[in-house]
Amino acid sequence: MTAIELAYERNFDTLLQDSIEFMLEAMALHTVYDKNHTLARASIIFSLLILEATANTCIEHLDLETSIHKEIDHLPVLGKFDFYLRTKFRNKRLERGEKQIEWVKELKNIRDGLVHLKPHKVEWETSQDGAHASASAVRTKALNISTNPKFWDSEEAAKVARAVHGFLYYFFKNKCKYSASKVASLLFSESKVPGDDNHFLVCMDREIKEKLLAQGIDLSYVKIAWA
């Protein structure tokens, strides 16, 4: 009789690697407008999804009763991270004034604007002779990212990645005080309840790590095998 084993794939690794690959490809094609912006938009979308996937994994780690889990699952991303801190630790919560919290708020607004598409205001400035015109879009206050996805390029993709992983570093290292191995046991877990030894190790090229650090993107909060 064939044995069947269940694995619960949370796809943090897929979102991580795809967001990075698309961003680096966009940077390599920075002079090719259409491909640069298309790849950058893909990178940004996957980076935004990393926050949601991580928040859901944290809630799963609490192993709540089904009825409670369903209620908490309706919380926004920041609400889930805050609930995790308050439930897992004594006297810990997200500090609303922290810059990392403002980053996530802006990223959520960007994500919502993409999912619930509405018209974006664009200002066109034309030269006196009418030969040249340039467009500018509304940008976020803290991260200076265009709210209009048409303007997303490789620089915007790097900004989003810095903010996403900057928040996760703040959350796991500063607030939870978790080691990189502990975070890997959560994010790369294949167990129904993440956080045990049933997880895999993600391997990535060391050259990618150097390129990320050059952009200010630090993944040291989670254990990755750099080869």
N, C-alpha and C positions, 0 to 999 in steps of 0.2 A: 504494500500500500504506500502511495506517495505521501511523504510528509510535507505539510504546508506550514510555512512560517510567515507571520505578519510583520511587516516593517512600516513605520509611519514616517514618510518622507515630508519634511517641512520646507525643503527647497531653499533654505537660506543660502546654501552653497551655490545653487544655480543663479539666484538673483545677484549674489555677490560677484561671481565670475562674469556673468553677462554684462552687468553694469560697468565693470572695469574694462572688459574687452571692447564694448561699444564706445566708451569714453576715449580709450587709447587709439582706436581706429579713427575716431573723429579728429583727434589731435594730429594724427598722421596725415589727414586729408584736409587740414585747416584752410587750404587755398581753394578747395573744391566746394563751393557754397552748398549745393543741394545735398551731397553726401555727408558733408560735415554736419549740417543741421539735422538731417534724418538720423544719423547715428547718435548724435547728442541727445535728441529727443528720446530715443530708445534707452540710452544710458540713464537719463533722468527718471524715466518711468520705473525702471527696475530698481534704482536707488530708493525712490519713494516707497516702493513695495517692501523694501528691506525693513523699514520701520514697522510696518503693519505685521509682517511675518514675525519679527522679534517680539513685539508686544504680545501677540497671540501665544508664542512659545512660553513666555514668562507666565502668562495666566495658566497655561496647561501644566506648568511646573508646580503650581499650587495644589493641583489635584483636588479641585473643588467638587462639591456635589453637583450633579447635573443641572438641577434647577438654578443653583446659584451661578454656575458657569454660564448658563444661557443669559442671565441678567447682565453679568459682567461683560459678556461678549458684545453687548450693544454700546459699551463705552467707547469714546474716541481714543485714539492712540495714546495721547498723553495721560488720559484717565486710566488706561490699563497699566501703564508703567507706574503711575502713582499708586494705584491699588496694590500692585505687586510689592512695592516698597513698604507700604503701610501694613500689609498682611504678613510679609516675610520677616520684617525686622521691627524692633521697638523704636518708636520715636524717629522714624525716617519717613521722609516724603519728598516730593519734588518741590524745590524752591522756585516759586513762580517768577521771581525777579532775575533768575540766572539767565545768562545769554543763550545757553544751550536750549532752554525752554522756549525762548523767543524764536530760535531757529526752527524748532519743530512746528511751532504755531504757523510760521510763514510757509513751511513746506506743506503743511496740511491745507492751507489756503490754495497753494499752487496745485496740489493734487485734486482738490475739490473743483477748482476752475477747469481742470482738464477733463474730469469725469462728467461734470455738469456744464457742458459747453455753453457759454453765453458770449455775446459780442465783446471784443476787446477794443478799447479806445486807442487809436494810433494817431500821433501827431506828425504831419508831413511838413517839412520845411523845404521850400523851393528857392533856388538862387534867383537873383534879380533877372538874369537873362533867361531863366526857365530851362537852362540846359541840365541842371543837376537838382536832384531831390533826395532828401534823407528822411528816414522815419525813426521815430522814437516811441517806446511803449512804456506803460506804467511798470515801475519796478518796486520790489519789496524794500522795506526800510533797513532791516538788519543785514540781510544777505545780498541785497542789490541784484536780485534775480528778476528777469522779466516775467510778468504774470501771463504774457502771451506766448504760448509754445512755439509760434512761428519764429520768434527771435532767439530761441535756444540754440546755442552753439557749444563747441567743446569747452570754452571757458565757463559757461553756465553749468555744464555737466560736472566740471571739477568743483565748482562752488557747492552744488547740491551734495556731491559725494563727501566733501569736507564736512559739511554740516551734519549729514546723516551719521557718519562714523565718528565725528566729534561728539555728537550727543551720546552714541552708544559707548564711547570711551568714558565719558562723564558718568553715565548711568551705571555701567558694570564695574568700573575701577574706582570711581570716587564715591558713589552712593552705596553700591552693594559690596564693595571691597572684594570682588571675586578675582581669582587668578585667571589667566588666559586659558588654562586647561579646564577650569570649571565652566567658563563661558562656552568653550567648545563642546562640553558635555551637554549643554543645553541646546545650542544652535545647530549642532550636527547630530543630534540624537535621532535614533530610529525607533525609540521606545514609545509606547502609548503615553507614558508620563515621562517627559524629558528630564535629564539630569543625572542619569546613572552611567555605567561604563559602556552601555550599548550605543556607542557613537563611532563615527568614522573620522578620519583625519583628512583634511583638504590639503592637497599639494599644489603649490603654485611656483612659477618661475621667479627666481630671486631678482631678475632684471625688472619684473613687474613691480616688486616691492620698492625698488629704487626709484622707478618712475612715479609711483604713488607718493612716496615721501617727498619727491621734488615738487609735487603739487600740494603738499601739506596734508596728505591723506594718510592717517595713521591707523593701521589695523591691529596694533599690538594688544588690543583688549581681548582678542580671541586667538587661540593657538592655531597657527597655520604652519605647515611644513614648507619652508622655502628652499627649493633645490636649485 
